[in-house]
Amino acid sequence: MSPRNRQETTYTDELLADGSVHRRYSDRRQEWRVRQGPTLVAWRDNRGRQGTDELLGQRVVKRVFSNGRVLYGREAGYGRTLWSDGVLTVNRTSFGGRLGAILAAASAGALVGGLVAPPTALTPEQEEELRRQAQAQGQAGGDASGGDFSGGGGYGDWGDGTGGDDLFDDFG
């Protein structure tokens, strides 16, 4: 997928009192997201769609829509996820001030140029291997995903964007 064919969509997250997240996209889409486990988030949007996002491992996210459609993304750190449909989502919640301005200016340049494309399709066996690798990495002393998915109700558990390269922004 060529950088010219990519569409960038930014978003901001707001932690709600019940521990869920309200996500607002620059394309006017809104999502309400609820964590359902350490690697699974259920979502619904203001366009009548719903589904789940699952962190498989190796920074790969599987988005399953309620109609069965599957889309894969790859987390690229700094609140960026490149999706197999060519959309780059960028979290603007996490970065304010000078760092935010630098990242915004660079997003069309070097940072975007270094993104690794997500898979367009995976077999169930490949997905299970990614899950297995992530679990093995997590048991070896580090979190397999690079983020904090221990579940404690705080926004930090969602990936608040303050950790640099290890962000997962609740999976894309």
PAZAPA-4460 file (N, C-alpha, C; in steps of 0.05 Angstrom, whole numbers, plus 32768, in hexadecimal, padded with zeros to 4 digits):
% residues 172
    n_x    n_y    n_z   ca_x   ca_y   ca_z    c_x    c_y    c_z   seq   type   mol
   8011   7FE9   8000   8000   8000   8000   8012   8019   8000     1      M     A
   800E   8029   7FED   801E   8041   7FEA   8016   8056   7FFE     2      S     A
   802A   8066   8008   8023   807C   801A   800F   8090   800D     3      P     A
   800F   8091   7FF3   7FFC   80A4   7FE5   7FE0   809A   7FE8     4      R     A
   7FDC   8080   7FEB   7FC1   8075   7FED   7FB6   8074   8009     5      N     A
   7FC6   807D   801C   7FBE   807D   8038   7FAC   8094   803E     6      R     A
   7F99   808F   804F   7F87   80A4   805A   7F8D   80A7   8077     7      Q     A
   7F93   80BE   8081   7F98   80C2   809E   7F7E   80CC   80AB     8      E     A
   7F77   80BF   80C1   7F61   80C7   80D2   7F6B   80C9   80EE     9      T     A
   7F67   80E1   80FA   7F6F   80E5   8115   7F58   80DF   8128    10      T     A
   7F5F   80DB   8141   7F49   80D7   8155   7F53   80E0   8170    11      Y     A
   7F3F   80E5   8182   7F44   80EC   819E   7F33   80D9   81AF    12      T     A
   7F3E   80D2   81C5   7F30   80C1   81D8   7F28   80D0   81F1    13      D     A
   7F11   80C9   81FC   7F08   80D4   8216   7F00   80BD   8227    14      E     A
   7F0D   80BB   823F   7F06   80A6   8252   7EEC   80AE   8260    15      L     A
   7ED8   809C   825F   7EBF   80A2   826C   7EBE   8096   8288    16      L     A
   7EAC   80A0   8298   7EAA   8098   82B5   7EA7   807A   82B9    17      A     A
   7E9B   806D   82A6   7E97   804F   82A9   7EAF   803F   82A0    18      D     A
   7EC5   804D   8298   7EDE   803F   8290   7EDF   803A   8272    19      G     A
   7EC9   803F   8264   7ECA   803C   8247   7ED7   8055   823A    20      S     A
   7EDB   8054   8220   7EE7   806A   8212   7ED5   8074   81FB    21      V     A
   7ED3   808E   81F9   7EC5   809A   81E2   7EDA   80A5   81CF    22      H     A
   7EDB   809A   81B7   7EEF   80A2   81A3   7EE1   80B2   818D    23      R     A
   7EED   80C9   8187   7EE3   80DB   8172   7EF8   80DD   815C    24      R     A
   7EEF   80D5   8143   7F01   80D6   812C   7EFD   80EF   811C    25      Y     A
   7F12   80F7   810D   7F11   810F   80FD   7EFD   810D   80E6    26      S     A
   7EF4   80F4   80DF   7EE0   80F1   80CA   7EC3   80F1   80D5    27      D     A
   7EC0   80FB   80EE   7EA7   80FE   80FC   7E9C   80E4   8107    28      R     A
   7EAA   80CF   8104   7EA2   80B5   8110   7EA7   80B6   812E    29      R     A
   7E96   80A9   813D   7E9B   80A7   815A   7E98   808A   8162    30      Q     A
   7EA9   8081   8175   7EA7   8066   817F   7EA6   8066   819D    31      E     A
   7E98   8053   81A8   7E98   804E   81C4   7EA5   8033   81C8    32      W     A
   7EBA   8032   81D8   7ECB   801B   81DA   7ECB   8011   81F7    33      R     A
   7EC9   7FF6   81FA   7EC9   7FE9   8214   7EDC   7FD2   8214    34      V     A
   7EEE   7FD2   8227   7F02   7FBC   8228   7EF3   7FA3   8232    35      R     A
   7EF9   7F8C   8225   7EED   7F73   822C   7F02   7F5E   8234    36      Q     A
   7F19   7F67   8239   7F2F   7F55   8241   7F49   7F62   823A    37      G     A
   7F5F   7F55   8240   7F79   7F61   823C   7F80   7F67   821E    38      P     A
   7F73   7F59   820C   7F7A   7F5D   81EF   7F61   7F61   81DE    39      T     A
   7F4A   7F67   81EA   7F32   7F6A   81DB   7F22   7F82   81E3    40      L     A
   7F19   7F92   81D0   7F09   7FAA   81D4   7EF0   7FA7   81C2    41      V     A
   7ED8   7FAB   81CE   7EC0   7FAC   81BE   7EBA   7FC9   81B8    42      A     A
   7EAF   7FCE   81A0   7EA9   7FEA   8199   7E8F   7FEB   8189    43      W     A
   7E83   8003   818A   7E6C   8009   8179   7E6F   8026   8170    44      R     A
   7E65   802D   8159   7E69   8048   8150   7E4E   8056   8149    45      D     A
   7E50   806F   8143   7E38   807F   813E   7E2D   807B   8122    46      N     A
   7E38   8068   8113   7E2E   8061   80F8   7E21   8046   80F8    47      R     A
   7E1B   803B   8110   7E0D   8022   8113   7E1E   8009   8110    48      G     A
   7E39   800D   810F   7E4B   7FF5   810D   7E54   7FEE   8129    49      R     A
   7E5C   7FD5   812C   7E68   7FCC   8145   7E7A   7FB4   8140    50      Q     A
   7E8A   7FAE   8154   7E9C   7F97   8151   7EB0   7F96   8167    51      G     A
   7EC7   7F89   8162   7EDC   7F86   8176   7EF7   7F8C   8169    52      T     A
   7F09   7F95   8179   7F25   7F98   8172   7F35   7F86   8184    53      D     A
   7F46   7F74   8178   7F56   7F62   8188   7F73   7F65   8181    54      E     A
   7F83   7F69   8196   7FA0   7F6A   8193   7FAA   7F4E   8191    55      L     A
   7FB4   7F46   8179   7FBD   7F2B   8175   7FD9   7F26   817E    56      L     A
   7FEB   7F39   817A   8007   7F36   8181   8017   7F42   816A    57      G     A
   8031   7F47   816E   8042   7F54   815B   8035   7F6E   8150    58      Q     A
   8027   7F7C   8162   801A   7F95   815B   8004   7F93   8146    59      R     A
   7FFA   7F7C   8142   7FE4   7F78   812E   7FCA   7F78   813D    60      V     A
   7FB7   7F88   8133   7F9C   7F8B   813E   7F88   7F7F   8129    61      V     A
   7F76   7F6F   8133   7F60   7F64   8122   7F46   7F72   8129    62      K     A
   7F3A   7F80   8116   7F20   7F8C   811A   7F0C   7F7B   810C    63      R     A
   7EF8   7F72   811C   7EE2   7F61   8111   7EC9   7F71   8114    64      V     A
   7EBC   7F76   80FD   7EA2   7F84   80FD   7E8C   7F70   8102    65      F     A
   7E75   7F79   810C   7E5F   7F67   8113   7E55   7F58   80FA    66      S     A
   7E5A   7F62   80E2   7E51   7F54   80CA   7E66   7F3F   80C0    67      N     A
   7E7C   7F3B   80D0   7E90   7F27   80C9   7EA8   7F32   80BA    68      G     A
   7EA7   7F4B   80B0   7EBD   7F57   80A2   7ED5   7F59   80B6    69      R     A
   7EED   7F53   80AC   7F05   7F54   80BC   7F19   7F68   80AF    70      V     A
   7F25   7F78   80C0   7F39   7F8C   80B7   7F50   7F89   80CB    71      L     A
   7F69   7F8A   80C0   7F80   7F88   80D1   7F8F   7FA3   80D2    72      Y     A
   7F9B   7FA8   80E9   7FAA   7FC0   80EC   7FC5   7FB9   80F9    73      G     A
   7FD8   7FCB   80F6   7FF2   7FC8   8104   7FF8   7FE1   8113    74      R     A
   7FFB   7FDE   812E   8003   7FF4   813F   801F   7FFC   8138    75      E     A
   8023   8016   8136   803D   8021   812E   8049   8032   8144    76      A     A
   803E   8032   815C   8048   8043   8171   803F   8060   816D    77      G     A
   8042   8070   8182   803B   808C   8182   801E   8090   817A    78      Y     A
   800D   807D   8181   7FF0   8080   817C   7FE8   807C   815F    79      G     A
   7FF8   806F   814F   7FF2   806B   8133   7FEC   804E   812D    80      R     A
   7FD7   8049   811D   7FD1   802E   8113   7FCB   8030   80F6    81      T     A
   7FD9   801F   80E7   7FD5   801D   80CA   7FC3   8005   80C5    82      L     A
   7FAC   8009   80B7   7F99   7FF4   80B2   7F9C   7FEA   8096    83      W     A
   7F93   7FD1   8092   7F96   7FC4   8078   7F85   7FD1   8062    84      S     A
   7F73   7FE2   8069   7F63   7FF0   8055   7F70   800B   804D    85      D     A
   7F88   8010   8057   7F97   8028   8050   7F93   8040   8062    86      G     A
   7F83   803D   8077   7F7E   8053   808A   7F93   8052   80A0    87      V     A
   7F9E   8069   80A5   7FB1   806D   80BB   7FA2   807D   80D1    88      L     A
   7F9D   8070   80E8   7F91   807F   80FE   7FA6   8089   8110    89      T     A
   7FA3   80A2   8119   7FB7   80AF   812A   7FA9   80BB   8142    90      V     A
   7FB2   80B3   815A   7FA7   80BC   8173   7FB2   80D8   817A    91      N     A
   7FA1   80EC   817A   7FA9   8107   8181   7FA4   810D   819E    92      R     A
   7F98   80FA   81AD   7F92   80FE   81CA   7FAB   8101   81DA    93      T     A
   7FBF   80F1   81D3   7FD6   80ED   81E4   7FEA   8103   81E3    94      S     A
   7FEB   8111   81CD   8001   8124   81CA   7FF7   8140   81C7    95      F     A
   7FFF   8150   81DA   7FF8   816D   81D8   8011   817D   81D6    96      G     A
   800E   8196   81D4   8025   81A8   81D4   803A   81A2   81BF    97      G     A
   8053   81A6   81C6   8068   81A4   81B2   806B   8188   81A6    98      R     A
   8069   8173   81B6   806C   8158   81AB   8055   8153   8197    99      L     A
   803D   815B   819E   8026   8157   818B   802B   8165   8171   100      G     A
   8035   817D   8172   803B   818C   8159   8050   817F   8148   101      A     A
   8065   8174   8156   807A   8166   8147   806F   814D   813A   102      I     A
   8060   813D   8149   8055   8124   813E   8041   812A   8128   103      L     A
   8031   813E   812B   801E   8145   8116   802C   814C   80FC   104      A     A
   8042   815C   80FE   8051   8165   80E7   805F   814D   80DA   105      A     A
   8068   813A   80EB   8077   8124   80E0   8066   810D   80D6   106      A     A
   804C   810D   80DC   803C   80F6   80D5   803A   80F1   80B8   107      S     A
   803C   8106   80A8   803B   8102   808B   8057   80FC   8080   108      A     A
   806B   80FD   8091   8087   80F9   8088   8093   80DF   8092   109      G     A
   80A9   80E3   80A0   80BA   80CC   80A8   80AB   80B7   80B8   110      A     A
   809B   80C0   80CB   808D   80AC   80DC   807A   809A   80CC   111      L     A
   806C   80A6   80B9   805A   8097   80A8   8069   8085   8095   112      V     A
   807F   808F   808B   808F   807F   8078   809A   8066   8084   113      G     A
   809E   8065   809E   80A9   804E   80AB   8094   803A   80B5   114      G     A
   807B   803E   80AE   8066   802B   80B7   8068   8010   80A9   115      L     A
   8063   7FFB   80B8   8063   7FE0   80AD   8046   7FD9   80A7   116      V     A
   8041   7FD1   808F   8025   7FCB   8087   801A   7FB3   8097   117      A     A
   8001   7FB4   809D   7FF4   7F9E   80AB   7FEE   7F87   8097   118      P     A
   7FE9   7F70   80A1   7FE0   7F5A   808E   7FC5   7F61   8083   119      P     A
   7FC0   7F58   806B   7FA5   7F5C   805F   7F93   7F45   8067   120      T     A
   7F9E   7F2E   806D   7F8F   7F17   8076   7FA1   7F04   8086   121      A     A
   7F95   7EF6   8098   7FA3   7EE2   80A8   7F91   7ECA   80AA   122      L     A
   7F9E   7EB2   80AA   7F8E   7E9A   80AF   7F89   7E98   80CD   123      T     A
   7F76   7E88   80D5   7F72   7E84   80F2   7F8B   7E79   80FF   124      P     A
   7F9B   7E69   80F1   7FB3   7E5E   80FC   7FC8   7E74   8101   125      E     A
   7FCA   7E87   80EE   7FDD   7E9D   80F1   7FD4   7EAF   8108   126      Q     A
   7FBA   7EB4   810A   7FB1   7EC5   8121   7FB7   7EB7   813B   127      E     A
   7FB3   7E9D   813D   7FB8   7E8F   8156   7FD6   7E8F   815C   128      E     A
   7FE7   7E8E   8148   8004   7E8F   814D   800C   7EAA   8158   129      E     A
   8000   7EC0   814E   8005   7EDA   8158   7FFD   7EDC   8176   130      L     A
   7FE5   7ED1   817C   7FDC   7ED1   8198   7FEF   7EC1   81AA   131      R     A
   7FF8   7EAA   81A0   800A   7E99   81AF   8024   7EA7   81B4   132      R     A
   802F   7EB4   819F   8049   7EC3   81A2   8046   7ED9   81B7   133      Q     A
   802F   7EE8   81B5   802B   7EFE   81C8   8029   7EF4   81E4   134      A     A
   801B   7EDE   81E8   8018   7ED2   8203   8033   7EC9   820D   135      Q     A
   8043   7EBC   81FC   805D   7EB3   8205   806F   7ECA   820C   136      A     A
   806E   7EDF   81FC   807E   7EF7   8202   8076   7F03   821D   137      Q     A
   805C   7F04   8222   8051   7F10   823B   805A   7F00   8253   138      G     A
   805B   7EE5   8250   8064   7ED4   8266   8082   7ED5   826A   139      Q     A
   8091   7EDE   8257   80AE   7EDF   8259   80B7   7EF8   8268   140      A     A
   80A5   7F07   8273   80AD   7F1D   8283   80A6   7F39   8279   141      G     A
   809C   7F3B   8261   8093   7F55   8257   8077   7F52   824B   142      G     A
   806A   7F68   8249   804F   7F67   823D   8053   7F63   821F   143      D     A
   8046   7F50   8214   8049   7F49   81F8   8041   7F5F   81E5   144      A     A
   802F   7F70   81EE   8025   7F85   81DD   8034   7F9E   81E0   145      S     A
   8043   7FA1   81F5   8051   7FBA   81FA   8041   7FCE   8209   146      G     A
   8027   7FC9   820D   8016   7FDC   821B   800E   7FD1   8236   147      G     A
   7FFE   7FE0   8245   7FF5   7FD7   825F   7FD8   7FCD   825B   148      D     A
   7FD5   7FB3   825B   7FBA   7FA7   8258   7FB2   7F97   8270   149      F     A
   7FBD   7F9F   8287   7FB7   7F90   82A0   7F9B   7F94   82AA   150      S     A
   7F8E   7FA9   82A0   7F72   7FAE   82A7   7F70   7FB8   82C4   151      G     A
   7F6D   7FD1   82C8   7F6A   7FDC   82E2   7F56   7FF3   82E1   152      G     A
   7F4B   7FF8   82CA   7F36   800C   82C8   7F40   8027   82C1   153      G     A
   7F5A   802C   82C5   7F65   8047   82BF   7F6A   804B   82A1   154      G     A
   7F6B   8064   8299   7F6F   806A   827D   7F8A   805F   8273   155      Y     A
   7F9E   805D   8285   7FB8   8052   827E   7FB5   8036   8273   156      G     A
   7FA1   8027   827D   7F9D   800C   8273   7F94   800C   8256   157      D     A
   7F8A   8022   824D   7F81   8024   8231   7F98   802D   821F   158      W     A
   7FAE   8035   822A   7FC4   803F   8219   7FC0   805D   8216   159      G     A
   7FCA   806D   8228   7FC5   808A   8227   7FD8   809A   8217   160      D     A
   7FEB   808D   820A   7FFC   809B   81F7   8014   80A8   8204   161      G     A
   801A   80A2   821D   8031   80AF   822A   804A   809D   822A   162      T     A
   8048   8085   8220   805E   8073   8221   806F   8071   8209   163      G     A
   806B   8083   81F5   807D   8082   81DE   8076   806C   81CB   164      G     A
   808A   805B   81C5   8087   8047   81B0   8075   8030   81B8   165      D     A
   806E   802D   81D1   805F   8015   81DA   8041   801A   81DC   166      D     A
   8036   802C   81CC   801A   8033   81CF   8008   8020   81BE   167      L     A
   7FF2   801A   81C9   7FDF   800B   81BA   7FC4   8018   81B9   168      F     A
   7FC0   802E   81C6   7FA8   803E   81C3   7F8F   802D   81C1   169      D     A
   7F8C   801A   81D3   7F77   8006   81D3   7F72   7FFB   81B8   170      D     A
   7F86   7FF4   81AA   7F86   7FE5   8191   7F7C   7FF5   817A   171      F     A
   7F88   800A   8173   7F83   8018   815A   7F6F   802E   815D   172      G     A
***
